[in-house]
Amino acid sequence: MPEKIRLFEMVASLAVDGPGGGIGRFGIDFCKTLSPEQWEVWLIALWDFGAESEKIGINALNAQGINTLVAARWDEKKPYQSFWRAFLRIRKLCRTHFPQIIHSHSEFGDILALFLKFCSPSLRLTRTVHYGYQYEWRKRPLRRFLLTNFLYPIFFELEIGVAPWIAKNLTNRTLAAFLKKQALYIPNAISIERFNSPPGSLEKKKASWSIPPGASVIGTVGRLTEQKGYQYLIKAAALVTQEIPESLFLVIGVGEELQALQALAQELNVTSRVIFLGSRQDVEELLPCLDLFVSSSLWEGLPTVLLEAIAAGIPIVGTDIPGTKDLIQHRKTGYLVPAGKPDLLARGIIEMLGNLPLRKKLAQASKEILPLFSMLKIAHQYEQCYWEILRKRPAVVPK
């Protein structure tokens, strides 16, 4: 076995304020946390989306001596060509820097890892399912049947779910059960230290972002996609502003639904109260300016953005869905409402805004779970998994 184990971590993108999202952020922080004495880590992003956050992430990794590769430029009009270019680039890297383990964190990354396995059968593959296996290839059920239910249990050494219910569903697949392939539960994590910024004047920060004095500020962070349920948040905003006219909603993120959401805000006459901030590099500084964080998601795996809000001390209103309710207990550490119900979401926001003692109590109570989701703890769990994989099938290094 070589002195260091070469590990390829694959994510779809490092654009953490866009397509990469929380998984891209997890990949960056995770690779920075792994022990450099034991692992030679490569963080590989399948695609370059041209976002500023990609450059920032790469610079941070390079500064720490972590190898980084962005495999190919993403072309929305030619997705299959984009995938093939990424595969060829990563296959070339595999032939010059033989990895002992390839770990995928995305749907396309899982397929690409499988292709690499076919080219080099000695590779050991593992993958983490971040959104729930029943949501993999949600619009491609045949692809999900072939890959998730058939090929992955055969060719991946280990599959991991970021929530207990994801790991259970993976384990209960017919072929996985027959092969006695048991998925593991390892949750998402954040680098809590990112939110230990020195105290500053919140009023000055709010003024720098043109937030009016006295406004009740509600915020959300995420990709503007169907999954996040932002259309229901905007409908809820229209109801909230009727009762609390000084309320202001900040939507941080980019995505394919931006124009539709802006049109909905205009239709509901809340364009002055719902502000689309686009991608931001200063989320850690912006979160403390919020009175309330809202997650209107329709489905999640284990949302790291909620962990970030908790670390920043912001009370949360979220939807009562798997993933979110793994982190939030109703009226104990946050406030939960049914998904897809803007009237109930608005009621929850109004109740929380009108009760400062409750907000403080829930925000403080929610922090008790943070040690369970520290990046250092989770990185150690993954390291143990990698060593177990290598113990079962020792590394073969080509001469």
TAGIKA-V282820 format. One record per run of one state. SS is the DSSP state (H for helix, E for strand, - for the rest). FROM is the first residue (numbers start at 1). LEN is the number of residues. If there is no record, write none. Layout:
ss & from & len
SS & FROM & LEN
SS & FROM & LEN
This chain:
ss & from & len
- & 1 & 4
E & 5 & 7
- & 12 & 9
H & 21 & 13
- & 34 & 5
E & 39 & 10
- & 49 & 3
H & 52 & 12
- & 64 & 3
E & 67 & 7
- & 74 & 5
H & 79 & 18
- & 97 & 4
E & 101 & 4
- & 105 & 2
H & 107 & 13
- & 120 & 4
E & 124 & 6
- & 130 & 3
H & 133 & 3
- & 136 & 5
H & 141 & 15
- & 156 & 2
E & 158 & 4
- & 162 & 2
H & 164 & 8
- & 172 & 2
H & 174 & 5
- & 179 & 5
E & 184 & 2
- & 186 & 4
E & 190 & 1
- & 191 & 1
H & 192 & 4
- & 196 & 6
H & 202 & 7
- & 209 & 7
E & 216 & 6
- & 222 & 4
H & 226 & 3
- & 229 & 1
H & 230 & 14
- & 244 & 3
E & 247 & 6
- & 253 & 5
H & 258 & 10
- & 268 & 6
E & 274 & 5
- & 279 & 4
H & 283 & 5
- & 288 & 4
E & 292 & 4
- & 296 & 8
H & 304 & 8
- & 312 & 4
E & 316 & 4
- & 320 & 10
E & 330 & 1
- & 331 & 3
E & 334 & 4
- & 338 & 4
H & 342 & 12
- & 354 & 2
H & 356 & 18
E & 374 & 1
H & 375 & 18
- & 393 & 7
